Amino acid sequence: MNHITVPDLGWIIAAGLIGIWVLGLVSDWLGGQYEITRRGPWFRVTRRWYGPRAHVYLRSAPRRRAFRCPETGAEQPERFRVLRWDKESTAVPWLLAQSFDDDGADAFWAPVTDFAPCAVLRFRPHLEHLGRVAFPWPVRYLPLRQPEAGG
């Protein structure tokens, strides 16, 4: 009973290919979110502030891109969501960003130096609500304090 039949071998090969494909997807996701650096014998894992799904501001946002915060009424620069980033053949990564506040806006590419983080994803266990159902969630976007406009 220790033999492998041809159909069993086919299933093993298919499972192996699917496993390799899933590992590739996980590797791409982790590589987009985190960076591993080495200092001496130690390795350090840091989250990229410009990784996919990050919330950012344009550093030099034109006044027409400002919006009024519904809660405070204060004028704030438009926020963007990073869709993906690319560092192929460039000195600095480029981000594909789309407006967080204007759903009809097109996505655009710009260098990472044109952006500043406005919220960061941190480990903050809390309850998320979906209708009447509450469920635990481990992470939350926390806003960063931004410098005042004009100074």
MODELLER restraints for C-alpha pairs under 7 A, 6 or more apart:
rsr = mdl.restraints
at = mdl.atoms
rsr.add(forms.Gaussian(group=physical.xy_distance, feature=features.Distance(at['CA:32:A'], at['CA:51:A']), mean=5.75, stdev=0.5))
rsr.add(forms.Gaussian(group=physical.xy_distance, feature=features.Distance(at['CA:32:A'], at['CA:52:A']), mean=6.84, stdev=0.5))
rsr.add(forms.Gaussian(group=physical.xy_distance, feature=features.Distance(at['CA:33:A'], at['CA:47:A']), mean=5.78, stdev=0.5))
rsr.add(forms.Gaussian(group=physical.xy_distance, feature=features.Distance(at['CA:33:A'], at['CA:48:A']), mean=5.63, stdev=0.5))
rsr.add(forms.Gaussian(group=physical.xy_distance, feature=features.Distance(at['CA:33:A'], at['CA:51:A']), mean=4.97, stdev=0.5))
rsr.add(forms.Gaussian(group=physical.xy_distance, feature=features.Distance(at['CA:33:A'], at['CA:52:A']), mean=6.78, stdev=0.5))
rsr.add(forms.Gaussian(group=physical.xy_distance, feature=features.Distance(at['CA:34:A'], at['CA:45:A']), mean=6.54, stdev=0.5))
rsr.add(forms.Gaussian(group=physical.xy_distance, feature=features.Distance(at['CA:34:A'], at['CA:46:A']), mean=5.54, stdev=0.5))
rsr.add(forms.Gaussian(group=physical.xy_distance, feature=features.Distance(at['CA:34:A'], at['CA:47:A']), mean=4.31, stdev=0.5))
rsr.add(forms.Gaussian(group=physical.xy_distance, feature=features.Distance(at['CA:34:A'], at['CA:48:A']), mean=5.45, stdev=0.5))
rsr.add(forms.Gaussian(group=physical.xy_distance, feature=features.Distance(at['CA:35:A'], at['CA:45:A']), mean=5.72, stdev=0.5))
rsr.add(forms.Gaussian(group=physical.xy_distance, feature=features.Distance(at['CA:35:A'], at['CA:46:A']), mean=5.38, stdev=0.5))
rsr.add(forms.Gaussian(group=physical.xy_distance, feature=features.Distance(at['CA:35:A'], at['CA:47:A']), mean=6.24, stdev=0.5))
rsr.add(forms.Gaussian(group=physical.xy_distance, feature=features.Distance(at['CA:35:A'], at['CA:48:A']), mean=6.57, stdev=0.5))
rsr.add(forms.Gaussian(group=physical.xy_distance, feature=features.Distance(at['CA:36:A'], at['CA:43:A']), mean=6.67, stdev=0.5))
rsr.add(forms.Gaussian(group=physical.xy_distance, feature=features.Distance(at['CA:36:A'], at['CA:44:A']), mean=5.60, stdev=0.5))
rsr.add(forms.Gaussian(group=physical.xy_distance, feature=features.Distance(at['CA:36:A'], at['CA:45:A']), mean=4.61, stdev=0.5))
rsr.add(forms.Gaussian(group=physical.xy_distance, feature=features.Distance(at['CA:36:A'], at['CA:46:A']), mean=6.56, stdev=0.5))
rsr.add(forms.Gaussian(group=physical.xy_distance, feature=features.Distance(at['CA:37:A'], at['CA:43:A']), mean=5.75, stdev=0.5))
rsr.add(forms.Gaussian(group=physical.xy_distance, feature=features.Distance(at['CA:37:A'], at['CA:44:A']), mean=5.26, stdev=0.5))
rsr.add(forms.Gaussian(group=physical.xy_distance, feature=features.Distance(at['CA:37:A'], at['CA:45:A']), mean=6.55, stdev=0.5))
rsr.add(forms.Gaussian(group=physical.xy_distance, feature=features.Distance(at['CA:38:A'], at['CA:44:A']), mean=6.19, stdev=0.5))
rsr.add(forms.Gaussian(group=physical.xy_distance, feature=features.Distance(at['CA:49:A'], at['CA:117:A']), mean=6.64, stdev=0.5))
rsr.add(forms.Gaussian(group=physical.xy_distance, feature=features.Distance(at['CA:49:A'], at['CA:120:A']), mean=6.87, stdev=0.5))
rsr.add(forms.Gaussian(group=physical.xy_distance, feature=features.Distance(at['CA:50:A'], at['CA:82:A']), mean=6.88, stdev=0.5))
rsr.add(forms.Gaussian(group=physical.xy_distance, feature=features.Distance(at['CA:51:A'], at['CA:82:A']), mean=6.86, stdev=0.5))
rsr.add(forms.Gaussian(group=physical.xy_distance, feature=features.Distance(at['CA:51:A'], at['CA:84:A']), mean=6.86, stdev=0.5))
rsr.add(forms.Gaussian(group=physical.xy_distance, feature=features.Distance(at['CA:51:A'], at['CA:85:A']), mean=6.93, stdev=0.5))
rsr.add(forms.Gaussian(group=physical.xy_distance, feature=features.Distance(at['CA:52:A'], at['CA:82:A']), mean=5.15, stdev=0.5))
rsr.add(forms.Gaussian(group=physical.xy_distance, feature=features.Distance(at['CA:52:A'], at['CA:83:A']), mean=5.15, stdev=0.5))
rsr.add(forms.Gaussian(group=physical.xy_distance, feature=features.Distance(at['CA:52:A'], at['CA:84:A']), mean=4.93, stdev=0.5))
rsr.add(forms.Gaussian(group=physical.xy_distance, feature=features.Distance(at['CA:53:A'], at['CA:81:A']), mean=5.72, stdev=0.5))
rsr.add(forms.Gaussian(group=physical.xy_distance, feature=features.Distance(at['CA:53:A'], at['CA:82:A']), mean=5.14, stdev=0.5))
rsr.add(forms.Gaussian(group=physical.xy_distance, feature=features.Distance(at['CA:53:A'], at['CA:83:A']), mean=5.97, stdev=0.5))
rsr.add(forms.Gaussian(group=physical.xy_distance, feature=features.Distance(at['CA:54:A'], at['CA:81:A']), mean=5.67, stdev=0.5))
rsr.add(forms.Gaussian(group=physical.xy_distance, feature=features.Distance(at['CA:54:A'], at['CA:82:A']), mean=5.29, stdev=0.5))
rsr.add(forms.Gaussian(group=physical.xy_distance, feature=features.Distance(at['CA:54:A'], at['CA:120:A']), mean=6.91, stdev=0.5))
rsr.add(forms.Gaussian(group=physical.xy_distance, feature=features.Distance(at['CA:55:A'], at['CA:79:A']), mean=6.70, stdev=0.5))
rsr.add(forms.Gaussian(group=physical.xy_distance, feature=features.Distance(at['CA:55:A'], at['CA:80:A']), mean=5.71, stdev=0.5))
rsr.add(forms.Gaussian(group=physical.xy_distance, feature=features.Distance(at['CA:55:A'], at['CA:81:A']), mean=4.80, stdev=0.5))
rsr.add(forms.Gaussian(group=physical.xy_distance, feature=features.Distance(at['CA:55:A'], at['CA:82:A']), mean=6.53, stdev=0.5))
rsr.add(forms.Gaussian(group=physical.xy_distance, feature=features.Distance(at['CA:55:A'], at['CA:117:A']), mean=6.23, stdev=0.5))
rsr.add(forms.Gaussian(group=physical.xy_distance, feature=features.Distance(at['CA:55:A'], at['CA:118:A']), mean=5.73, stdev=0.5))
rsr.add(forms.Gaussian(group=physical.xy_distance, feature=features.Distance(at['CA:55:A'], at['CA:119:A']), mean=5.44, stdev=0.5))
rsr.add(forms.Gaussian(group=physical.xy_distance, feature=features.Distance(at['CA:56:A'], at['CA:79:A']), mean=5.75, stdev=0.5))
rsr.add(forms.Gaussian(group=physical.xy_distance, feature=features.Distance(at['CA:56:A'], at['CA:80:A']), mean=5.19, stdev=0.5))
rsr.add(forms.Gaussian(group=physical.xy_distance, feature=features.Distance(at['CA:56:A'], at['CA:81:A']), mean=6.31, stdev=0.5))
rsr.add(forms.Gaussian(group=physical.xy_distance, feature=features.Distance(at['CA:56:A'], at['CA:115:A']), mean=6.21, stdev=0.5))
rsr.add(forms.Gaussian(group=physical.xy_distance, feature=features.Distance(at['CA:56:A'], at['CA:116:A']), mean=5.53, stdev=0.5))
rsr.add(forms.Gaussian(group=physical.xy_distance, feature=features.Distance(at['CA:56:A'], at['CA:117:A']), mean=4.33, stdev=0.5))
rsr.add(forms.Gaussian(group=physical.xy_distance, feature=features.Distance(at['CA:56:A'], at['CA:118:A']), mean=4.87, stdev=0.5))
rsr.add(forms.Gaussian(group=physical.xy_distance, feature=features.Distance(at['CA:56:A'], at['CA:119:A']), mean=6.92, stdev=0.5))
rsr.add(forms.Gaussian(group=physical.xy_distance, feature=features.Distance(at['CA:57:A'], at['CA:77:A']), mean=6.77, stdev=0.5))
rsr.add(forms.Gaussian(group=physical.xy_distance, feature=features.Distance(at['CA:57:A'], at['CA:78:A']), mean=6.43, stdev=0.5))
rsr.add(forms.Gaussian(group=physical.xy_distance, feature=features.Distance(at['CA:57:A'], at['CA:79:A']), mean=5.00, stdev=0.5))
rsr.add(forms.Gaussian(group=physical.xy_distance, feature=features.Distance(at['CA:57:A'], at['CA:80:A']), mean=6.03, stdev=0.5))
rsr.add(forms.Gaussian(group=physical.xy_distance, feature=features.Distance(at['CA:57:A'], at['CA:115:A']), mean=5.55, stdev=0.5))
rsr.add(forms.Gaussian(group=physical.xy_distance, feature=features.Distance(at['CA:57:A'], at['CA:116:A']), mean=5.29, stdev=0.5))
rsr.add(forms.Gaussian(group=physical.xy_distance, feature=features.Distance(at['CA:57:A'], at['CA:117:A']), mean=6.19, stdev=0.5))
rsr.add(forms.Gaussian(group=physical.xy_distance, feature=features.Distance(at['CA:57:A'], at['CA:118:A']), mean=6.03, stdev=0.5))
rsr.add(forms.Gaussian(group=physical.xy_distance, feature=features.Distance(at['CA:58:A'], at['CA:114:A']), mean=5.82, stdev=0.5))
rsr.add(forms.Gaussian(group=physical.xy_distance, feature=features.Distance(at['CA:58:A'], at['CA:115:A']), mean=4.56, stdev=0.5))
rsr.add(forms.Gaussian(group=physical.xy_distance, feature=features.Distance(at['CA:58:A'], at['CA:116:A']), mean=6.35, stdev=0.5))
rsr.add(forms.Gaussian(group=physical.xy_distance, feature=features.Distance(at['CA:59:A'], at['CA:114:A']), mean=5.45, stdev=0.5))
rsr.add(forms.Gaussian(group=physical.xy_distance, feature=features.Distance(at['CA:59:A'], at['CA:115:A']), mean=5.21, stdev=0.5))
rsr.add(forms.Gaussian(group=physical.xy_distance, feature=features.Distance(at['CA:59:A'], at['CA:116:A']), mean=6.04, stdev=0.5))
rsr.add(forms.Gaussian(group=physical.xy_distance, feature=features.Distance(at['CA:61:A'], at['CA:77:A']), mean=6.56, stdev=0.5))
rsr.add(forms.Gaussian(group=physical.xy_distance, feature=features.Distance(at['CA:65:A'], at['CA:77:A']), mean=6.34, stdev=0.5))
rsr.add(forms.Gaussian(group=physical.xy_distance, feature=features.Distance(at['CA:65:A'], at['CA:78:A']), mean=5.54, stdev=0.5))
rsr.add(forms.Gaussian(group=physical.xy_distance, feature=features.Distance(at['CA:66:A'], at['CA:75:A']), mean=6.39, stdev=0.5))
rsr.add(forms.Gaussian(group=physical.xy_distance, feature=features.Distance(at['CA:66:A'], at['CA:76:A']), mean=5.48, stdev=0.5))
rsr.add(forms.Gaussian(group=physical.xy_distance, feature=features.Distance(at['CA:66:A'], at['CA:77:A']), mean=4.26, stdev=0.5))
rsr.add(forms.Gaussian(group=physical.xy_distance, feature=features.Distance(at['CA:66:A'], at['CA:78:A']), mean=5.18, stdev=0.5))
rsr.add(forms.Gaussian(group=physical.xy_distance, feature=features.Distance(at['CA:67:A'], at['CA:75:A']), mean=5.56, stdev=0.5))
rsr.add(forms.Gaussian(group=physical.xy_distance, feature=features.Distance(at['CA:67:A'], at['CA:76:A']), mean=5.55, stdev=0.5))
rsr.add(forms.Gaussian(group=physical.xy_distance, feature=features.Distance(at['CA:67:A'], at['CA:77:A']), mean=6.21, stdev=0.5))
rsr.add(forms.Gaussian(group=physical.xy_distance, feature=features.Distance(at['CA:67:A'], at['CA:78:A']), mean=6.15, stdev=0.5))
rsr.add(forms.Gaussian(group=physical.xy_distance, feature=features.Distance(at['CA:68:A'], at['CA:74:A']), mean=5.55, stdev=0.5))
rsr.add(forms.Gaussian(group=physical.xy_distance, feature=features.Distance(at['CA:68:A'], at['CA:75:A']), mean=4.47, stdev=0.5))
rsr.add(forms.Gaussian(group=physical.xy_distance, feature=features.Distance(at['CA:68:A'], at['CA:76:A']), mean=6.14, stdev=0.5))
rsr.add(forms.Gaussian(group=physical.xy_distance, feature=features.Distance(at['CA:69:A'], at['CA:75:A']), mean=6.24, stdev=0.5))
rsr.add(forms.Gaussian(group=physical.xy_distance, feature=features.Distance(at['CA:69:A'], at['CA:76:A']), mean=6.68, stdev=0.5))
rsr.add(forms.Gaussian(group=physical.xy_distance, feature=features.Distance(at['CA:78:A'], at['CA:101:A']), mean=6.60, stdev=0.5))
rsr.add(forms.Gaussian(group=physical.xy_distance, feature=features.Distance(at['CA:79:A'], at['CA:99:A']), mean=6.08, stdev=0.5))
rsr.add(forms.Gaussian(group=physical.xy_distance, feature=features.Distance(at['CA:79:A'], at['CA:100:A']), mean=5.29, stdev=0.5))
rsr.add(forms.Gaussian(group=physical.xy_distance, feature=features.Distance(at['CA:79:A'], at['CA:101:A']), mean=6.33, stdev=0.5))
rsr.add(forms.Gaussian(group=physical.xy_distance, feature=features.Distance(at['CA:80:A'], at['CA:97:A']), mean=5.95, stdev=0.5))
rsr.add(forms.Gaussian(group=physical.xy_distance, feature=features.Distance(at['CA:80:A'], at['CA:98:A']), mean=5.33, stdev=0.5))
rsr.add(forms.Gaussian(group=physical.xy_distance, feature=features.Distance(at['CA:80:A'], at['CA:99:A']), mean=4.33, stdev=0.5))
rsr.add(forms.Gaussian(group=physical.xy_distance, feature=features.Distance(at['CA:80:A'], at['CA:100:A']), mean=4.67, stdev=0.5))
rsr.add(forms.Gaussian(group=physical.xy_distance, feature=features.Distance(at['CA:81:A'], at['CA:97:A']), mean=5.50, stdev=0.5))
rsr.add(forms.Gaussian(group=physical.xy_distance, feature=features.Distance(at['CA:81:A'], at['CA:98:A']), mean=5.41, stdev=0.5))
rsr.add(forms.Gaussian(group=physical.xy_distance, feature=features.Distance(at['CA:81:A'], at['CA:99:A']), mean=6.23, stdev=0.5))
rsr.add(forms.Gaussian(group=physical.xy_distance, feature=features.Distance(at['CA:81:A'], at['CA:100:A']), mean=5.62, stdev=0.5))
rsr.add(forms.Gaussian(group=physical.xy_distance, feature=features.Distance(at['CA:82:A'], at['CA:95:A']), mean=6.48, stdev=0.5))
rsr.add(forms.Gaussian(group=physical.xy_distance, feature=features.Distance(at['CA:82:A'], at['CA:96:A']), mean=5.89, stdev=0.5))
rsr.add(forms.Gaussian(group=physical.xy_distance, feature=features.Distance(at['CA:82:A'], at['CA:97:A']), mean=4.43, stdev=0.5))
rsr.add(forms.Gaussian(group=physical.xy_distance, feature=features.Distance(at['CA:82:A'], at['CA:98:A']), mean=6.59, stdev=0.5))
rsr.add(forms.Gaussian(group=physical.xy_distance, feature=features.Distance(at['CA:83:A'], at['CA:96:A']), mean=5.48, stdev=0.5))
rsr.add(forms.Gaussian(group=physical.xy_distance, feature=features.Distance(at['CA:83:A'], at['CA:97:A']), mean=5.55, stdev=0.5))
rsr.add(forms.Gaussian(group=physical.xy_distance, feature=features.Distance(at['CA:84:A'], at['CA:95:A']), mean=6.01, stdev=0.5))
rsr.add(forms.Gaussian(group=physical.xy_distance, feature=features.Distance(at['CA:84:A'], at['CA:96:A']), mean=5.35, stdev=0.5))
rsr.add(forms.Gaussian(group=physical.xy_distance, feature=features.Distance(at['CA:85:A'], at['CA:93:A']), mean=6.48, stdev=0.5))
rsr.add(forms.Gaussian(group=physical.xy_distance, feature=features.Distance(at['CA:85:A'], at['CA:94:A']), mean=5.54, stdev=0.5))
rsr.add(forms.Gaussian(group=physical.xy_distance, feature=features.Distance(at['CA:85:A'], at['CA:95:A']), mean=4.36, stdev=0.5))
rsr.add(forms.Gaussian(group=physical.xy_distance, feature=features.Distance(at['CA:85:A'], at['CA:96:A']), mean=5.96, stdev=0.5))
rsr.add(forms.Gaussian(group=physical.xy_distance, feature=features.Distance(at['CA:86:A'], at['CA:93:A']), mean=5.50, stdev=0.5))
rsr.add(forms.Gaussian(group=physical.xy_distance, feature=features.Distance(at['CA:86:A'], at['CA:94:A']), mean=5.33, stdev=0.5))
rsr.add(forms.Gaussian(group=physical.xy_distance, feature=features.Distance(at['CA:86:A'], at['CA:95:A']), mean=6.56, stdev=0.5))
rsr.add(forms.Gaussian(group=physical.xy_distance, feature=features.Distance(at['CA:87:A'], at['CA:93:A']), mean=4.35, stdev=0.5))
rsr.add(forms.Gaussian(group=physical.xy_distance, feature=features.Distance(at['CA:87:A'], at['CA:94:A']), mean=6.29, stdev=0.5))
rsr.add(forms.Gaussian(group=physical.xy_distance, feature=features.Distance(at['CA:92:A'], at['CA:111:A']), mean=6.70, stdev=0.5))
rsr.add(forms.Gaussian(group=physical.xy_distance, feature=features.Distance(at['CA:92:A'], at['CA:112:A']), mean=6.71, stdev=0.5))
rsr.add(forms.Gaussian(group=physical.xy_distance, feature=features.Distance(at['CA:93:A'], at['CA:111:A']), mean=6.05, stdev=0.5))
rsr.add(forms.Gaussian(group=physical.xy_distance, feature=features.Distance(at['CA:93:A'], at['CA:112:A']), mean=5.69, stdev=0.5))
rsr.add(forms.Gaussian(group=physical.xy_distance, feature=features.Distance(at['CA:94:A'], at['CA:109:A']), mean=6.41, stdev=0.5))
rsr.add(forms.Gaussian(group=physical.xy_distance, feature=features.Distance(at['CA:94:A'], at['CA:110:A']), mean=5.44, stdev=0.5))
rsr.add(forms.Gaussian(group=physical.xy_distance, feature=features.Distance(at['CA:94:A'], at['CA:111:A']), mean=4.16, stdev=0.5))
rsr.add(forms.Gaussian(group=physical.xy_distance, feature=features.Distance(at['CA:94:A'], at['CA:112:A']), mean=5.40, stdev=0.5))
rsr.add(forms.Gaussian(group=physical.xy_distance, feature=features.Distance(at['CA:95:A'], at['CA:109:A']), mean=5.47, stdev=0.5))
rsr.add(forms.Gaussian(group=physical.xy_distance, feature=features.Distance(at['CA:95:A'], at['CA:110:A']), mean=5.52, stdev=0.5))
rsr.add(forms.Gaussian(group=physical.xy_distance, feature=features.Distance(at['CA:95:A'], at['CA:111:A']), mean=6.02, stdev=0.5))
rsr.add(forms.Gaussian(group=physical.xy_distance, feature=features.Distance(at['CA:95:A'], at['CA:112:A']), mean=6.02, stdev=0.5))
rsr.add(forms.Gaussian(group=physical.xy_distance, feature=features.Distance(at['CA:96:A'], at['CA:107:A']), mean=6.40, stdev=0.5))
rsr.add(forms.Gaussian(group=physical.xy_distance, feature=features.Distance(at['CA:96:A'], at['CA:108:A']), mean=5.46, stdev=0.5))
rsr.add(forms.Gaussian(group=physical.xy_distance, feature=features.Distance(at['CA:96:A'], at['CA:109:A']), mean=4.50, stdev=0.5))
rsr.add(forms.Gaussian(group=physical.xy_distance, feature=features.Distance(at['CA:96:A'], at['CA:110:A']), mean=6.78, stdev=0.5))
rsr.add(forms.Gaussian(group=physical.xy_distance, feature=features.Distance(at['CA:97:A'], at['CA:107:A']), mean=5.36, stdev=0.5))
rsr.add(forms.Gaussian(group=physical.xy_distance, feature=features.Distance(at['CA:97:A'], at['CA:108:A']), mean=5.60, stdev=0.5))
rsr.add(forms.Gaussian(group=physical.xy_distance, feature=features.Distance(at['CA:97:A'], at['CA:109:A']), mean=6.45, stdev=0.5))
rsr.add(forms.Gaussian(group=physical.xy_distance, feature=features.Distance(at['CA:98:A'], at['CA:105:A']), mean=6.84, stdev=0.5))
rsr.add(forms.Gaussian(group=physical.xy_distance, feature=features.Distance(at['CA:98:A'], at['CA:106:A']), mean=6.32, stdev=0.5))
rsr.add(forms.Gaussian(group=physical.xy_distance, feature=features.Distance(at['CA:98:A'], at['CA:107:A']), mean=4.31, stdev=0.5))
rsr.add(forms.Gaussian(group=physical.xy_distance, feature=features.Distance(at['CA:98:A'], at['CA:108:A']), mean=6.63, stdev=0.5))
rsr.add(forms.Gaussian(group=physical.xy_distance, feature=features.Distance(at['CA:99:A'], at['CA:105:A']), mean=6.10, stdev=0.5))
rsr.add(forms.Gaussian(group=physical.xy_distance, feature=features.Distance(at['CA:118:A'], at['CA:143:A']), mean=5.79, stdev=0.5))
rsr.add(forms.Gaussian(group=physical.xy_distance, feature=features.Distance(at['CA:118:A'], at['CA:144:A']), mean=5.36, stdev=0.5))
rsr.add(forms.Gaussian(group=physical.xy_distance, feature=features.Distance(at['CA:119:A'], at['CA:141:A']), mean=5.77, stdev=0.5))
rsr.add(forms.Gaussian(group=physical.xy_distance, feature=features.Distance(at['CA:119:A'], at['CA:142:A']), mean=5.17, stdev=0.5))
rsr.add(forms.Gaussian(group=physical.xy_distance, feature=features.Distance(at['CA:119:A'], at['CA:143:A']), mean=4.03, stdev=0.5))
rsr.add(forms.Gaussian(group=physical.xy_distance, feature=features.Distance(at['CA:119:A'], at['CA:144:A']), mean=5.34, stdev=0.5))
rsr.add(forms.Gaussian(group=physical.xy_distance, feature=features.Distance(at['CA:120:A'], at['CA:141:A']), mean=5.26, stdev=0.5))
rsr.add(forms.Gaussian(group=physical.xy_distance, feature=features.Distance(at['CA:120:A'], at['CA:142:A']), mean=5.39, stdev=0.5))
rsr.add(forms.Gaussian(group=physical.xy_distance, feature=features.Distance(at['CA:120:A'], at['CA:143:A']), mean=6.49, stdev=0.5))
rsr.add(forms.Gaussian(group=physical.xy_distance, feature=features.Distance(at['CA:121:A'], at['CA:139:A']), mean=6.50, stdev=0.5))
rsr.add(forms.Gaussian(group=physical.xy_distance, feature=features.Distance(at['CA:121:A'], at['CA:140:A']), mean=5.59, stdev=0.5))
rsr.add(forms.Gaussian(group=physical.xy_distance, feature=features.Distance(at['CA:121:A'], at['CA:141:A']), mean=4.41, stdev=0.5))
rsr.add(forms.Gaussian(group=physical.xy_distance, feature=features.Distance(at['CA:121:A'], at['CA:142:A']), mean=6.34, stdev=0.5))
rsr.add(forms.Gaussian(group=physical.xy_distance, feature=features.Distance(at['CA:122:A'], at['CA:139:A']), mean=5.51, stdev=0.5))
rsr.add(forms.Gaussian(group=physical.xy_distance, feature=features.Distance(at['CA:122:A'], at['CA:140:A']), mean=5.67, stdev=0.5))
rsr.add(forms.Gaussian(group=physical.xy_distance, feature=features.Distance(at['CA:122:A'], at['CA:141:A']), mean=6.32, stdev=0.5))
rsr.add(forms.Gaussian(group=physical.xy_distance, feature=features.Distance(at['CA:122:A'], at['CA:142:A']), mean=6.91, stdev=0.5))
rsr.add(forms.Gaussian(group=physical.xy_distance, feature=features.Distance(at['CA:123:A'], at['CA:138:A']), mean=5.88, stdev=0.5))
rsr.add(forms.Gaussian(group=physical.xy_distance, feature=features.Distance(at['CA:123:A'], at['CA:139:A']), mean=4.48, stdev=0.5))
rsr.add(forms.Gaussian(group=physical.xy_distance, feature=features.Distance(at['CA:123:A'], at['CA:140:A']), mean=6.58, stdev=0.5))
rsr.add(forms.Gaussian(group=physical.xy_distance, feature=features.Distance(at['CA:124:A'], at['CA:138:A']), mean=5.71, stdev=0.5))
rsr.add(forms.Gaussian(group=physical.xy_distance, feature=features.Distance(at['CA:124:A'], at['CA:139:A']), mean=4.90, stdev=0.5))
rsr.add(forms.Gaussian(group=physical.xy_distance, feature=features.Distance(at['CA:124:A'], at['CA:140:A']), mean=5.72, stdev=0.5))
rsr.add(forms.Gaussian(group=physical.xy_distance, feature=features.Distance(at['CA:125:A'], at['CA:136:A']), mean=6.92, stdev=0.5))
rsr.add(forms.Gaussian(group=physical.xy_distance, feature=features.Distance(at['CA:125:A'], at['CA:137:A']), mean=5.65, stdev=0.5))
rsr.add(forms.Gaussian(group=physical.xy_distance, feature=features.Distance(at['CA:125:A'], at['CA:138:A']), mean=4.13, stdev=0.5))
rsr.add(forms.Gaussian(group=physical.xy_distance, feature=features.Distance(at['CA:125:A'], at['CA:139:A']), mean=5.87, stdev=0.5))
rsr.add(forms.Gaussian(group=physical.xy_distance, feature=features.Distance(at['CA:126:A'], at['CA:136:A']), mean=5.75, stdev=0.5))
rsr.add(forms.Gaussian(group=physical.xy_distance, feature=features.Distance(at['CA:126:A'], at['CA:137:A']), mean=5.53, stdev=0.5))
rsr.add(forms.Gaussian(group=physical.xy_distance, feature=features.Distance(at['CA:126:A'], at['CA:138:A']), mean=6.47, stdev=0.5))
rsr.add(forms.Gaussian(group=physical.xy_distance, feature=features.Distance(at['CA:127:A'], at['CA:134:A']), mean=5.96, stdev=0.5))
rsr.add(forms.Gaussian(group=physical.xy_distance, feature=features.Distance(at['CA:127:A'], at['CA:135:A']), mean=5.39, stdev=0.5))
rsr.add(forms.Gaussian(group=physical.xy_distance, feature=features.Distance(at['CA:127:A'], at['CA:136:A']), mean=4.50, stdev=0.5))
rsr.add(forms.Gaussian(group=physical.xy_distance, feature=features.Distance(at['CA:127:A'], at['CA:137:A']), mean=5.83, stdev=0.5))
rsr.add(forms.Gaussian(group=physical.xy_distance, feature=features.Distance(at['CA:128:A'], at['CA:134:A']), mean=5.54, stdev=0.5))
rsr.add(forms.Gaussian(group=physical.xy_distance, feature=features.Distance(at['CA:128:A'], at['CA:135:A']), mean=5.48, stdev=0.5))
rsr.add(forms.Gaussian(group=physical.xy_distance, feature=features.Distance(at['CA:128:A'], at['CA:136:A']), mean=6.17, stdev=0.5))
rsr.add(forms.Gaussian(group=physical.xy_distance, feature=features.Distance(at['CA:128:A'], at['CA:137:A']), mean=6.22, stdev=0.5))
rsr.add(forms.Gaussian(group=physical.xy_distance, feature=features.Distance(at['CA:129:A'], at['CA:135:A']), mean=6.52, stdev=0.5))
